[in-house]
């Protein structure tokens, strides 16, 4: 019985403990669950409040943006409306003005039409009255003809023949007198016309002129460059003089070097070479010869460009490239102190003006004027023929028109002129050369003396280059070392001296220098 009671008590105690534990756990769970719910609610409330605030802020921002957009759209609309309104007003004003102008023109046309109608009525009345008067005059003339025929006992045809025969006799005398008068007037007018054409051509060709000289000045960046140009023991300056064929003068002139020589072409090559050497800074004999050769190629390009520019300025197109090069080469030639290219441009402009006034082809005339002296560029290389004949042959060689070739070769009357262009070239050439100050005889004589001096030296066999320097007081002859040895060079110097003494007249004395240099070049590979 006690055991059952103990068992019952234990079971009751266990049940109580279970019940208390269950309710305790439930209460704890309910407590913690309520706490979590309250925390979740507070968090949800915070999130809801922040979301409402964000939504409110965004709503306000959207409202502000919408308001700004509406204001901007309204302003744009008002501006566009204002502009369109102004355009409409301006177009309305223009239309109104046009309408007023049209109304004025219509009124004017109406008045003119009324005036024309009134004048037509007057003319019709005058025409009717004139027709009546003409009928009356015809009747009067017919009556008078009948009376005259009765009085003279001659028909109308007989009277006409008699009258015409008398008129012919009177007109014969008047014709002879008029013919004499017309011949005298034609002679006077032809002379006046020719003088007017020539004077007008001279007036239109009012170009600038420069006198030729025999020196060229090259500007230096500093006086220190003079020492580098001279080189050690003068080897640089001697190499430049030998390669370019000029005389380089370095004196006390600040920041300047003078290049002396009678040949403008060689002076220009020396100038270009010296400027390139100064810009490069490397100055030594080997470099000098290389730069001089390069300057010669640059000079060919300059000559070609000068010829093309001259032809373009004169409006001459389609000329052969070789002819343009010869024209450009004239810039570096002089004739009695007058620049060759300037002279040909003058002649071309003069003949073009004269041809246009005479009703001739000005293009053909200007081509002939531009090319009339190209023979001077190559005449020294051609043994036969004057510069006019050589120039005409060149024109035919490069397919120039026949009138141009004949005008070139006949402008010194060495060939018969087959067209009037030859006479015009002759006249324009004389005008350009004969104007005061155009030519200087002393300079041309000096240049010819130097050319003849070089020609004497070039006549000897084995001579490769010849340069006249020091204003003709020195002739520098460079011989081919494979053809002339040292002993033969001594003999050549004496022979050149003798030939100069026998064939030339010159002041003072001329120094003859024969240079023989043997170079051996090998390349290590």
C-alpha positions as CSV (number, residue, x, y, z in Angstrom):
1,X,0.0,0.0,0.0
2,X,2.9,2.3,0.8
3,X,4.6,1.4,-2.4
4,X,1.5,2.3,-4.4
5,X,1.2,5.5,-2.4
6,X,4.8,6.3,-3.1
7,X,4.3,5.5,-6.7
8,X,1.2,7.7,-6.8
9,X,3.0,10.6,-5.0
10,X,6.0,10.3,-7.4
11,X,3.7,10.3,-10.4
12,X,1.8,13.2,-9.0
13,X,5.0,15.0,-8.3
14,X,6.3,14.3,-11.8
15,X,3.0,15.5,-13.3
16,X,3.2,18.7,-11.2
17,X,6.7,19.3,-12.2
18,X,5.8,18.7,-15.9
19,X,2.8,21.0,-15.6
20,X,4.9,23.7,-13.9
21,X,7.7,23.3,-16.4
22,X,5.2,23.5,-19.3
23,X,3.6,26.6,-18.0
24,X,6.9,28.1,-17.1
25,X,8.2,27.5,-20.6
26,X,5.0,28.8,-22.1
27,X,5.3,31.9,-20.0
28,X,8.9,32.4,-20.9
29,X,8.2,31.9,-24.6
30,X,5.2,34.2,-24.4
31,X,7.4,36.8,-22.7
32,X,10.3,36.6,-25.2
33,X,7.8,36.4,-28.2
34,X,6.0,39.5,-27.0
35,X,9.4,41.3,-26.6
36,X,10.4,40.4,-30.2
37,X,7.0,41.4,-31.4
38,X,7.4,44.8,-29.7
39,X,10.9,45.2,-31.2
40,X,9.6,44.2,-34.6
41,X,6.7,46.7,-34.3
42,X,9.1,49.5,-33.2
43,X,11.4,48.7,-36.1
44,X,8.5,48.5,-38.5
45,X,7.2,51.8,-37.2
46,X,10.7,53.4,-37.6
47,X,11.0,52.0,-41.2
48,X,7.5,53.2,-41.9
49,X,8.2,56.6,-40.6
50,X,11.5,56.9,-42.6
51,X,9.8,55.5,-45.7
52,X,7.0,58.1,-45.3
53,X,9.6,60.8,-44.9
54,X,11.6,59.6,-47.9
55,X,8.4,59.4,-49.9
56,X,7.4,62.9,-48.8
57,X,10.8,64.3,-49.7
58,X,10.8,62.6,-53.0
59,X,7.3,63.8,-53.6
60,X,8.3,67.3,-52.8
61,X,11.4,67.0,-55.0
62,X,9.3,65.6,-57.8
63,X,6.9,68.5,-57.4
64,X,9.7,71.0,-57.4
65,X,11.2,69.4,-60.6
66,X,7.8,69.4,-62.2
67,X,7.3,73.0,-61.3
68,X,10.8,73.9,-62.7
69,X,10.1,72.0,-65.8
70,X,6.7,73.7,-66.2
71,X,8.3,77.1,-65.6
72,X,11.1,76.3,-68.2
73,X,8.5,75.0,-70.7
74,X,6.4,78.0,-70.1
75,X,9.4,80.3,-70.6
76,X,10.4,78.4,-73.8
77,X,6.9,78.5,-75.1
78,X,6.6,82.2,-74.3
79,X,10.0,82.9,-76.0
80,X,9.1,80.9,-79.1
81,X,5.7,82.5,-79.1
82,X,7.3,86.0,-78.9
83,X,9.8,85.2,-81.7
84,X,7.1,83.8,-83.9
85,X,4.9,86.8,-83.1
86,X,7.8,89.1,-84.1
87,X,8.5,87.1,-87.3
88,X,4.8,87.3,-88.1
89,X,4.8,91.1,-87.4
90,X,7.9,91.6,-89.5
91,X,6.5,89.5,-92.4
92,X,3.2,91.4,-92.1
93,X,5.2,94.7,-92.3
94,X,7.1,93.4,-95.4
95,X,3.9,92.3,-97.0
96,X,2.3,95.6,-96.2
97,X,5.2,97.5,-97.7
98,X,5.2,95.2,-100.7
99,X,1.5,95.9,-101.1
100,X,2.1,99.6,-100.9
101,X,4.9,99.4,-103.4
102,X,2.6,97.4,-105.7
103,X,-0.2,99.9,-105.3
104,X,2.3,102.7,-106.2
105,X,3.5,100.8,-109.2
106,X,-0.1,100.1,-110.3
107,X,-0.9,103.8,-110.0
108,X,2.2,104.6,-112.0
109,X,1.4,102.1,-114.6
110,X,-2.2,103.4,-114.8
111,X,-0.8,106.9,-115.3
112,X,1.6,105.7,-118.0
113,X,-1.1,103.8,-119.7
114,X,-3.3,106.9,-119.8
115,X,-0.4,108.9,-121.2
116,X,0.3,106.3,-123.8
117,X,-3.3,106.1,-124.8
118,X,-3.5,109.9,-125.2
119,X,-0.2,109.9,-127.2
120,X,-1.6,107.1,-129.4
121,X,-4.7,109.1,-130.1
122,X,-2.6,112.2,-131.0
123,X,-0.3,110.0,-133.2
124,X,-3.3,108.6,-135.0
125,X,-4.6,112.1,-135.6
126,X,-1.2,113.2,-136.8
127,X,-0.9,110.2,-139.1
128,X,-4.3,110.9,-140.6
129,X,-3.3,114.5,-141.2
130,X,0.1,113.5,-142.6
131,X,-1.5,111.1,-145.0
132,X,-3.8,113.8,-146.3
133,X,-0.8,116.2,-146.7
134,X,1.1,113.4,-148.6
135,X,-1.7,112.9,-151.0
136,X,-1.9,116.6,-151.6
137,X,1.9,116.7,-152.2
138,X,1.8,113.8,-154.6
139,X,-0.9,115.6,-156.6
140,X,1.2,118.8,-156.7
141,X,4.4,116.9,-157.7
142,X,2.5,115.1,-160.5
143,X,1.1,118.4,-161.8
144,X,4.6,120.0,-161.7
145,X,6.2,117.0,-163.5
146,X,3.6,117.3,-166.3
147,X,4.3,121.0,-166.7
148,X,8.1,120.5,-166.7
149,X,7.8,117.8,-169.4
150,X,5.7,120.2,-171.5
151,X,8.2,123.1,-171.0
152,X,11.4,121.1,-171.6
153,X,10.0,118.7,-174.2
154,X,11.9,115.8,-172.4
155,X,10.7,112.7,-170.7
156,X,11.4,111.8,-167.1
157,X,14.0,109.1,-168.1
158,X,15.9,111.6,-170.3
159,X,16.0,114.2,-167.5
160,X,17.4,111.6,-165.1
161,X,20.1,110.5,-167.5
162,X,21.1,114.1,-168.2
163,X,21.2,114.9,-164.4
164,X,23.2,111.8,-163.6
165,X,25.8,112.4,-166.3
166,X,26.4,115.9,-164.9
167,X,26.6,114.6,-161.4
168,X,29.2,112.0,-162.5
169,X,31.4,114.7,-164.0
170,X,31.2,116.7,-160.8
171,X,31.8,113.7,-158.5
172,X,35.0,112.6,-160.4
173,X,36.8,115.8,-159.4
174,X,35.4,115.6,-155.8
175,X,36.5,111.9,-155.6
176,X,40.1,112.7,-156.6
177,X,40.2,115.5,-154.0
178,X,38.7,113.4,-151.3
179,X,41.1,110.5,-152.1
180,X,44.1,112.8,-151.6
181,X,42.6,114.1,-148.4
182,X,41.9,110.6,-147.1
183,X,45.4,109.4,-147.9
184,X,46.9,112.4,-146.0
185,X,44.5,111.8,-143.1
186,X,45.3,108.0,-143.0
187,X,49.1,108.7,-142.9
188,X,48.6,111.1,-140.0
189,X,46.2,108.9,-138.2
190,X,48.4,105.8,-138.6
191,X,51.4,107.6,-137.1
192,X,49.2,108.9,-134.3
193,X,47.7,105.5,-133.8
194,X,51.1,103.8,-133.6
195,X,52.4,106.4,-131.2
196,X,49.3,106.0,-129.0
197,X,49.7,102.2,-129.0
198,X,53.3,102.3,-128.0
199,X,52.8,105.0,-125.4
200,X,49.8,103.0,-123.9
201,X,51.9,99.9,-123.9
202,X,54.8,101.7,-122.1
203,X,52.3,103.2,-119.6
204,X,50.8,99.8,-118.8
205,X,54.3,98.2,-118.3
206,X,55.4,100.4,-115.4
207,X,57.4,97.7,-113.7
208,X,60.2,98.2,-111.2
209,X,63.8,97.9,-112.3
210,X,67.0,97.0,-110.4
211,X,70.6,97.4,-111.5
212,X,72.7,94.3,-111.7
213,X,75.7,94.0,-109.4
214,X,78.6,91.6,-109.0
215,X,78.4,90.9,-105.2
216,X,75.9,89.2,-102.9
217,X,75.8,89.7,-99.1
218,X,75.0,86.8,-96.8
219,X,73.9,87.7,-93.3
220,X,75.5,85.8,-90.4
221,X,74.0,85.0,-87.0
222,X,77.2,86.3,-85.3
223,X,80.7,87.3,-86.0
224,X,82.0,84.0,-84.5
225,X,80.7,82.3,-87.7
226,X,83.4,84.1,-89.8
227,X,86.2,82.0,-88.2
228,X,84.3,78.8,-88.8
229,X,83.8,79.8,-92.5
230,X,87.5,80.5,-92.9
231,X,88.5,77.2,-91.2
232,X,91.9,76.0,-90.0
233,X,94.5,77.7,-92.2
234,X,91.7,78.9,-94.6
235,X,90.9,75.4,-95.9
236,X,87.1,75.9,-95.6
237,X,86.9,79.2,-97.5
238,X,89.3,77.8,-100.2
239,X,87.1,74.7,-100.6
240,X,83.9,76.9,-100.9
241,X,85.6,79.1,-103.5
242,X,86.9,76.1,-105.5
243,X,83.5,74.3,-105.4
244,X,81.3,77.3,-106.2
245,X,83.6,79.3,-108.5
246,X,83.3,82.6,-106.6
247,X,85.3,84.8,-104.4
248,X,84.3,84.9,-100.7
249,X,85.3,88.2,-99.0
250,X,85.3,88.3,-95.2
251,X,86.1,91.8,-93.9
252,X,85.2,94.0,-90.9
253,X,81.5,94.2,-91.9
254,X,79.6,93.1,-88.8
255,X,77.6,89.8,-89.2
256,X,78.0,89.7,-93.0
257,X,80.0,87.9,-95.7
258,X,80.3,89.1,-99.3
259,X,80.3,86.7,-102.2
260,X,81.9,88.2,-105.3
261,X,81.6,87.0,-108.9
262,X,80.4,88.1,-112.3
263,X,78.2,85.1,-112.8
264,X,74.9,85.6,-111.0
265,X,74.1,81.9,-111.3
266,X,77.3,80.9,-109.4
267,X,76.8,83.6,-106.8
268,X,73.3,82.4,-106.1
269,X,74.5,78.8,-105.7
270,X,77.3,79.9,-103.3
271,X,74.7,82.0,-101.3
272,X,72.4,79.0,-100.9
273,X,75.3,76.7,-100.0
274,X,76.7,79.1,-97.4
275,X,73.2,79.7,-95.8
276,X,72.7,75.9,-95.6
277,X,76.2,75.5,-94.0
278,X,75.5,78.2,-91.5
279,X,72.1,76.6,-90.6
280,X,73.7,73.1,-90.3
281,X,76.8,74.2,-88.4
282,X,79.0,71.4,-89.8
283,X,81.6,73.3,-91.9
284,X,84.5,71.3,-93.4
285,X,85.8,70.8,-96.9
286,X,84.0,67.5,-97.5
287,X,80.7,68.8,-96.2
288,X,81.2,72.0,-98.3
289,X,81.4,70.1,-101.6
290,X,78.3,68.1,-100.7
291,X,76.3,71.2,-99.8
292,X,77.4,73.0,-103.0
293,X,76.2,70.0,-105.1
294,X,72.9,70.0,-103.2
295,X,72.6,73.8,-103.8
296,X,72.9,73.3,-107.5
297,X,69.9,70.9,-107.4
298,X,68.0,73.5,-105.3
299,X,68.9,76.1,-107.9
300,X,67.4,74.0,-110.6
301,X,64.1,73.8,-108.6
302,X,64.3,77.6,-108.1
303,X,64.8,78.2,-111.8
304,X,61.9,76.0,-112.7
305,X,59.6,77.7,-110.1
306,X,60.7,81.1,-111.4
307,X,59.8,80.2,-115.0
308,X,56.4,78.8,-114.0
309,X,55.7,81.9,-111.8
310,X,56.6,84.2,-114.7
311,X,54.3,82.3,-117.2
312,X,51.5,82.3,-114.6
313,X,51.8,86.0,-114.0
314,X,51.6,86.7,-117.7
315,X,48.7,84.3,-118.2
316,X,50.7,82.0,-120.5
317,X,49.7,78.3,-120.2
318,X,50.7,75.0,-121.9
319,X,54.4,75.9,-122.4
320,X,57.0,73.1,-122.3
321,X,58.8,72.5,-119.1
322,X,62.2,72.9,-120.7
323,X,61.2,76.3,-122.1
324,X,60.0,77.4,-118.6
325,X,63.4,76.4,-117.1
326,X,65.2,78.5,-119.8
327,X,62.9,81.4,-118.9
328,X,63.7,81.0,-115.2
329,X,67.4,80.9,-116.0
330,X,67.1,84.4,-117.5
331,X,66.7,85.7,-114.0
332,X,70.4,85.0,-113.5
333,X,71.6,86.7,-116.7
334,X,72.1,90.3,-117.6
335,X,72.3,92.1,-120.9
336,X,74.2,95.4,-120.7
337,X,73.3,95.5,-117.0
338,X,69.6,94.9,-117.6
339,X,68.2,91.7,-115.9
340,X,67.3,89.2,-118.6
341,X,64.0,88.0,-117.0
342,X,62.8,91.5,-116.2
343,X,63.5,92.5,-119.8
344,X,61.6,89.5,-121.2
345,X,58.6,90.3,-118.9
346,X,58.7,93.9,-120.1
347,X,58.7,92.8,-123.7
348,X,55.9,90.3,-123.2
349,X,53.7,93.0,-121.4
350,X,54.5,95.6,-124.1
351,X,53.8,93.3,-127.0
352,X,50.6,92.0,-125.4
353,X,49.3,95.5,-125.0
354,X,50.1,96.5,-128.5
355,X,48.6,93.3,-130.0
356,X,45.4,93.7,-128.1
357,X,45.0,97.3,-129.4
358,X,45.7,96.1,-132.9
359,X,43.1,93.3,-132.7
360,X,45.7,90.5,-132.8
361,X,46.0,87.4,-130.6
362,X,47.6,88.8,-127.3
363,X,48.4,85.3,-126.1
364,X,50.5,84.4,-129.1
365,X,52.2,87.9,-128.9
366,X,53.0,87.5,-125.2
367,X,54.5,84.0,-125.8
368,X,56.8,85.4,-128.5
369,X,57.8,88.3,-126.2
370,X,58.6,86.0,-123.3
371,X,60.6,83.6,-125.4
372,X,62.4,86.0,-127.6
373,X,65.7,85.9,-125.6
374,X,65.8,82.3,-124.5
375,X,68.6,81.7,-127.0
376,X,70.9,83.8,-124.8
377,X,70.7,81.1,-122.1
378,X,72.0,78.3,-124.4
379,X,73.9,80.3,-127.1
380,X,77.2,79.9,-125.2
381,X,76.8,76.1,-125.4
382,X,75.9,76.2,-129.1
383,X,78.6,77.2,-131.5
384,X,76.5,78.0,-134.6
385,X,73.9,80.7,-134.8
386,X,73.0,83.9,-132.9
387,X,70.7,83.8,-129.9
388,X,67.7,84.7,-132.1
389,X,68.3,81.8,-134.4
390,X,68.9,79.4,-131.5
391,X,65.8,80.7,-129.7
392,X,63.7,80.0,-132.8
393,X,65.0,76.5,-133.1
394,X,64.2,75.8,-129.5
395,X,60.6,77.1,-130.0
396,X,60.2,74.6,-132.9
397,X,61.8,71.8,-130.9
398,X,59.3,72.2,-128.1
399,X,56.3,72.6,-130.4
400,X,55.6,76.3,-130.0
401,X,53.3,77.9,-132.7
402,X,55.0,78.8,-136.0
403,X,54.2,82.5,-135.4
404,X,56.1,82.4,-132.1
405,X,59.2,80.7,-133.6
406,X,59.4,83.1,-136.5
407,X,58.9,86.1,-134.2
408,X,61.7,84.9,-132.0
409,X,64.2,84.2,-134.7
410,X,63.4,87.4,-136.7
411,X,63.3,90.0,-134.0
412,X,66.8,91.1,-135.0
413,X,65.9,90.9,-138.7
414,X,68.3,88.0,-139.3
415,X,65.4,86.0,-140.8
416,X,62.5,87.2,-142.9
417,X,59.3,88.0,-140.9
418,X,56.3,85.9,-141.9
419,X,53.9,87.6,-139.5
420,X,53.3,90.9,-137.8
421,X,54.3,89.4,-134.4
422,X,58.0,89.6,-135.4
423,X,57.7,93.3,-136.0
424,X,55.9,93.7,-132.7
425,X,58.6,91.8,-130.8
426,X,61.3,93.9,-132.5
427,X,59.5,97.1,-131.5
428,X,58.9,96.0,-127.9
429,X,62.5,94.8,-127.5
430,X,63.8,98.1,-128.7
431,X,61.4,100.0,-126.3
432,X,62.5,98.0,-123.3
433,X,66.2,98.2,-124.1
434,X,66.2,101.8,-125.2
435,X,64.5,103.5,-122.3
436,X,66.7,105.7,-120.1
437,X,68.6,103.8,-117.4
438,X,67.6,100.3,-118.7
439,X,71.1,99.3,-119.7
440,X,74.7,100.0,-118.6
441,X,77.4,99.5,-121.1
442,X,80.3,99.4,-118.6
443,X,78.9,96.4,-116.6
444,X,78.2,94.4,-119.8
445,X,81.7,95.1,-121.1
446,X,83.1,93.9,-117.8
447,X,81.0,90.7,-117.8
448,X,82.0,90.0,-121.4
449,X,85.7,90.4,-120.6
450,X,85.4,87.9,-117.7
451,X,83.4,85.5,-120.0
452,X,86.1,85.7,-122.7
453,X,88.8,85.1,-120.0
454,X,87.0,81.8,-118.9
455,X,86.5,80.9,-122.6
456,X,90.3,81.2,-123.3
457,X,91.1,78.9,-120.3
458,X,88.4,76.4,-121.3
459,X,89.9,76.1,-124.8
460,X,92.8,74.0,-123.5
461,X,92.5,70.2,-123.3
462,X,92.2,68.6,-119.9
463,X,90.4,71.6,-118.2
464,X,87.4,70.6,-116.2
465,X,86.4,73.9,-114.6
466,X,87.4,77.5,-115.0
467,X,86.5,80.4,-112.7
468,X,87.3,84.1,-113.2
469,X,87.7,85.8,-109.7
470,X,88.9,89.0,-108.1
471,X,87.0,91.2,-110.7
472,X,88.9,89.6,-113.5
473,X,92.4,89.9,-111.9
474,X,92.6,86.1,-111.3
475,X,91.7,83.1,-113.4
476,X,91.5,79.8,-111.5
477,X,91.7,76.7,-113.7
478,X,90.9,73.2,-112.4
479,X,92.3,70.4,-114.5
480,X,91.6,66.7,-114.7
481,X,94.4,64.9,-112.9
482,X,94.1,61.8,-115.1
483,X,94.7,63.8,-118.2
484,X,97.2,66.5,-117.1
485,X,100.3,65.8,-114.9
486,X,102.2,68.3,-112.8
487,X,104.7,69.2,-115.5
488,X,101.9,69.7,-118.1
489,X,100.0,71.9,-115.7
490,X,103.0,74.2,-115.5
491,X,103.2,74.4,-119.2
492,X,99.4,75.0,-119.4
493,X,99.6,78.0,-117.0
494,X,102.3,79.6,-119.3
495,X,100.2,78.9,-122.4
496,X,97.1,80.4,-120.9
497,X,99.1,83.5,-119.8
498,X,100.4,84.0,-123.4
499,X,97.0,83.5,-125.0
500,X,95.5,86.1,-122.6
501,X,98.2,88.6,-123.4
502,X,97.7,88.1,-127.1
503,X,94.0,88.0,-127.3
504,X,92.7,90.4,-124.6
505,X,92.9,94.0,-123.5
506,X,92.7,94.4,-119.7
507,X,93.9,96.8,-117.0
508,X,96.7,95.8,-114.7
509,X,97.6,92.1,-114.6
510,X,95.8,88.8,-114.4
511,X,96.9,86.0,-112.1
512,X,96.7,82.5,-113.7
513,X,96.3,79.6,-111.2
514,X,96.2,76.0,-112.4
515,X,95.0,73.5,-109.8
516,X,95.6,69.8,-110.1
517,X,94.2,67.5,-107.3
518,X,94.3,63.7,-107.3
519,X,91.8,62.1,-105.0
520,X,91.7,58.3,-104.2
521,X,88.6,57.1,-102.6
522,X,88.0,53.6,-101.2
523,X,85.1,52.2,-99.1
524,X,85.7,49.6,-96.4
525,X,82.7,47.2,-96.3
